[in-house]
């Protein structure tokens, strides 16, 4: 993760006659009074987190420290009421009292009765006669103890990326921490090094058996270095300065680290060079990797050197940067350290999010094996991957429960790929950085310390069960369940990790089963015996998206697998309409997921059009004929009712999609010259001209109206290819120089994306295409680049950017051979594509915002959000109109 957020300071204030500190959500407190302004605070209160950031073990005494001070002129009796509500909704309350003389202060222990693993929100109310109550909130996690004590670093699997408290990391099962050392801040002057926080972190970690992997990040470089672009880091004198920095830092660390990582997401650190292309940037990064390796090994041969820790972007680019970088540093890297991020990783209950089991995470990790021949250790140590929630979502809620479930899934899935040896979950704890208003932190930081979010419980539960285990193997229990089986010889336990792939699932055990001693452990660490598939109260085993674990003696692992395979798994809903796609106007393609374990007859219908099919367990693609394309593919908003009838039940949804029509036009109807003429102007059927189309959707972005930026656009097609015309009303034009072309999106530019409308999903697929089109300061030249997949060299295309008055004209023509599925064959009338574009706006101070028909380009790649482009059927004619269309007889 390359941070570009803002620091946030937590402020508290006193209102009325009571004041508090340490509560994330202060309540407005005021006493009843006729005075025109509130009197000074009578009492102040500070709620402090525990020694271990409000993380407790079940057998420990649990209390929170509340400091009270009576600032009034008379003695007062205070009642301190403490109430906890855990993740099941169970409440526990206690009351204490304290009498304070005028000016006196005291510390009260707010006791918590939480004897089992759980996660709980805690409310403490302080009241005194004549005053409004003072309410403070916090949270606590009661977690399972790690099953293993100190283990050698080489054997450890789970760690954290960015974690401030090694004692807490050890308590919840983290065996190593990956801090980031920024060149700019750790060497502010050439002969001054500032690494005190890392010295302290390493010593504290060493004391509790938590090792360090330090990342030497170069995207923020000291001003005294005098470089202007990452390309300068290829110069011998710059490489020497880099080596000197790494050497001095390592020599000043009294505890030799277990590992160092050279560069953080180098595809972003170096790949945005204004002077180098993607592969050239990778070779510059490799030069620093070689230098860092030599310095680290000179400090200690035992230091593991990690490299090519690329972002999720490089996975979309077929790991081009990582491969180039590793091949340019042969023998100078021990472990490949990628960050296989999902494109949609913000959890807020509103937008689409890619769960760990819902995107190509395991595929990414398996693909990493191709590069291991370039490493000495022949393994992946992934140093970062996480998800974010809104910064104000810090208590129990559907959003933070999903955050915990995501954490549980990803910790399990990393353990299922043989060549992955370590994973650092992104805990986001060393600073208050946010990304687009979302936080990756699993602890909330307050004035008096840190407190946990629900993922802390999930992390502790998974690591207590799976640290020390072998690689997980797949259990095929049908389409409704994701299941993995682990043998943990270190703990003597066999563990099955299970969760629902979609809707909630209930386990129906076989009529007779072996009476194996099986413990069911939920994601929050609660354990209960499972007898013949049922819990002690007779309730069946049920699964949701949150992982559940079944644990038994290692020798009975086979019995556990047999029990799970012999039972039936019944989903709350038999089927799910997962996706609506279209390749040609003659039919819709409906993706239906069947959670049933057997083949099942079904009817799939759109409006009055029906297909009768047999649904297989899992994913089915059903073709529903649509006889009248001109009726249902009219330009505008498409709303089609889709229904599936199976086993007497009807499941319905409404497919929403924006439709754009591309008329057929002869090649003579347009010329790609950057000049808008009358023929081309008749193609401008679309308008984008409101605040709702501005991204990011922030009024502070500074959009001043349609003269600032607004768009008209249109498409056309013929047997040769697809034409896109965009006219941008833009009051200030900012063109890129040749050296700035690598970051063209920071200037006035157009980005266009093309995907299959049949199977468009979040994140680009290898066959999807994205291109950039931009003006150059040399007006005779138009900049053009293919950005997905990244491709250098000349591409078959026609592109031009021109300026007419206050308008910028973007023209692009791409042959059908450029698109998936066509090859040398042209498209045909009625074909449908998923197409989108944005125009980036720079009025002289960098990109302020962008505008386009839909989201899904500028802030993550989401082809599922793109409008459908319908290649309209040409009228029957042997002649053409002056604009290149057909003249109907």
Buried (B, 14 or more C-beta within 10 A) or exposed (E): BBBEBEEEEBEBEBBBBBBBBBBBEBBEBBBEEEEEEBEEBBBBBBBBBBEBBBBBBBEBEBBBBBBBBBBBEEEBEBBBBBBBBBBEEEEBEEEBEBEBEEEBBBEBBBBBEBEEBBBBBBBBBBBBEEBBEBBBBBBBBBBBBBBBEEBEBEEBBBBBBBBBBBBBBBBBBBBBBBBBBBBBEBBEEEEEBEBEBBBEBBEBBBEBBBBBBBBBBBBBBBEEBEBEBBBBBBEEEBBEBBBBBBBBBBEBBEBBBBBBBBBBBBBBBBBBBBBBBBBBBBBBBBBBBBBBBBBBBEBEEEBBBBBBBBBBBBBBBBBBBBBBBBBBBEEBBBBBBBBBBBBBBBBBEEEBBBBBBBBBBBEBBBBBBEBBEBBBBBBBBBBBBBBBBBBEBBBBBEBBBBBBBBBBBBBBBBBBBEBBBBBBBBBBBBBBBBBBBBBBBBBBBBBBBBBBBBBBBBBBBBBBBBBBBBEBEEBEBBBBBBBBBBBBEBBEBBBBBBBBBBBBBBBEBBEEBBEBEBBBBBBBBBBBEBBBBBBEEEEBBBBBBBBBBBBBBBEBBEBBBBBBEBBBBBBBBBBBBBBBBBBBBEBBBBBBBBBBBEEBEBBBBBBEBBBEBEBBBBBBBBBBEBEEBEEBBEBEEBEBEBBBBBEEEEBEBEBEBBBBBBBBBBBEBBBBEBEBEEBBEBBBBBEBBEEEBBBBEEEEBEBEEBEBBBBBBBBBBBEBBBBBBBBBBBEEBBBBEEBBBBBBBBBBBBBBBBBBBBBBBBBBBEEBBBBBBBBBEEEEBBBBBBBBBBBEEEBEBBBBBBBEEEBBBBBBBBBBEBBBEBEEEBBEBBBBBBBBBBBBBBBEEEBBBBBBBBBBBBBBBBBBBBBBBBBBBBEEEEEBBEBBBBEEE
